[in-house]
Amino acid sequence: MNAEITSPKLRKATKKKLAKQKLKDKKKITDDMNYKEINELVDHEVALEDSHPRMEKPKNFGEIIEEDGSIHLWFGTIKLAFILQMIEQPLLLLVHGLISKKL
């Protein structure tokens, strides 16, 4: 198993500790660096990893339902159509869809 893969639930202190060890292994942190320089490198490394935080996937039906609607020229002669769809996240099921004509 890859040692680079960590749990998305790690606390910030643990992430910093792992990042510091990783930087030491890559020899980016040396013995002649002061505390402030080391913390800047570690904070930057943790910020790069957290730039796209991962979220745990919901396990049960109905935990997250996403709604989307838009107004476009969908059908040639009809001016506008409003489409609303509700998608249930864990199973990616269309829960509700609605098409409404506006003249």
C-alpha positions as CSV (number, residue, x, y, z in Angstrom):
1,M,0.0,0.0,0.0
2,N,1.2,3.5,-0.8
3,A,2.5,5.5,2.3
4,E,1.6,8.8,0.5
5,I,-2.2,8.1,0.8
6,T,-3.6,9.4,4.0
7,S,-7.1,9.6,5.6
8,P,-9.1,12.7,4.7
9,K,-10.0,13.0,8.4
10,L,-6.4,13.7,9.5
11,R,-6.0,16.6,11.9
12,K,-3.9,19.6,10.9
13,A,-1.2,18.8,13.5
14,T,-0.8,15.3,12.1
15,K,-0.7,16.6,8.5
16,K,2.1,19.0,9.5
17,K,4.0,16.3,11.2
18,L,3.8,14.0,8.1
19,A,4.7,16.9,5.8
20,K,7.7,17.8,8.0
21,Q,8.9,14.2,7.8
22,K,8.4,14.1,4.1
23,L,10.4,17.2,3.6
24,K,13.2,15.8,5.8
25,D,13.2,12.7,3.6
26,K,13.5,14.8,0.5
27,K,16.3,16.7,2.2
28,K,14.5,20.1,1.8
29,I,14.8,20.7,5.5
30,T,18.4,20.9,6.8
31,D,19.9,21.1,10.3
32,D,21.0,24.7,9.7
33,M,17.5,26.0,9.1
34,N,15.7,27.9,11.9
35,Y,12.3,27.2,13.3
36,K,10.5,29.9,11.2
37,E,11.9,28.7,7.9
38,I,11.0,25.1,8.7
39,N,7.4,26.1,9.6
40,E,7.0,28.1,6.4
41,L,8.0,25.1,4.3
42,V,5.7,22.8,6.3
43,D,2.8,25.2,6.1
44,H,3.3,25.6,2.4
45,E,3.4,21.8,1.9
46,V,0.2,21.3,3.9
47,A,-1.6,24.2,2.0
48,L,-0.7,22.5,-1.3
49,E,-2.2,19.2,-0.1
50,D,-5.4,20.9,1.2
51,S,-5.9,23.1,-1.9
52,H,-8.6,20.6,-3.0
53,P,-9.9,19.1,0.2
54,R,-11.5,15.7,-0.1
55,M,-15.0,15.0,1.4
56,E,-16.1,11.6,2.6
57,K,-18.7,10.2,0.2
58,P,-22.2,10.0,1.8
59,K,-23.3,6.5,2.5
60,N,-27.1,6.7,2.8
61,F,-29.8,7.7,0.4
62,G,-31.0,11.3,0.8
63,E,-27.9,12.7,2.7
64,I,-27.0,15.0,-0.1
65,I,-29.4,16.0,-2.9
66,E,-28.1,18.5,-5.4
67,E,-30.4,20.8,-7.3
68,D,-29.7,22.4,-10.7
69,G,-31.8,24.6,-12.9
70,S,-31.1,26.6,-16.0
71,I,-32.8,28.8,-18.6
72,H,-31.7,28.3,-22.2
73,L,-33.0,28.1,-25.7
74,W,-33.4,24.4,-25.6
75,F,-36.0,23.8,-28.3
76,G,-36.0,25.9,-31.5
77,T,-39.4,27.6,-31.5
78,I,-40.0,27.7,-27.8
79,K,-38.3,30.8,-26.3
80,L,-37.2,29.5,-22.9
81,A,-37.3,26.3,-21.0
82,F,-36.5,26.0,-17.3
83,I,-35.2,22.6,-16.3
84,L,-34.9,21.7,-12.7
85,Q,-33.3,18.4,-11.7
86,M,-32.5,17.0,-8.3
87,I,-29.8,14.4,-8.1
88,E,-29.2,12.2,-5.1
89,Q,-25.4,12.1,-4.5
90,P,-24.4,8.6,-3.2
91,L,-26.3,6.6,-5.9
92,L,-26.3,9.4,-8.5
93,L,-30.1,9.0,-9.1
94,L,-32.3,11.6,-10.7
95,V,-34.9,12.2,-7.9
96,H,-36.9,14.9,-9.6
97,G,-37.0,16.6,-13.0
98,L,-39.2,19.4,-14.2
99,I,-39.4,21.1,-17.6
100,S,-41.4,24.3,-17.8
101,K,-42.1,26.4,-20.9
102,K,-42.0,30.2,-20.7
103,L,-43.3,32.2,-23.6
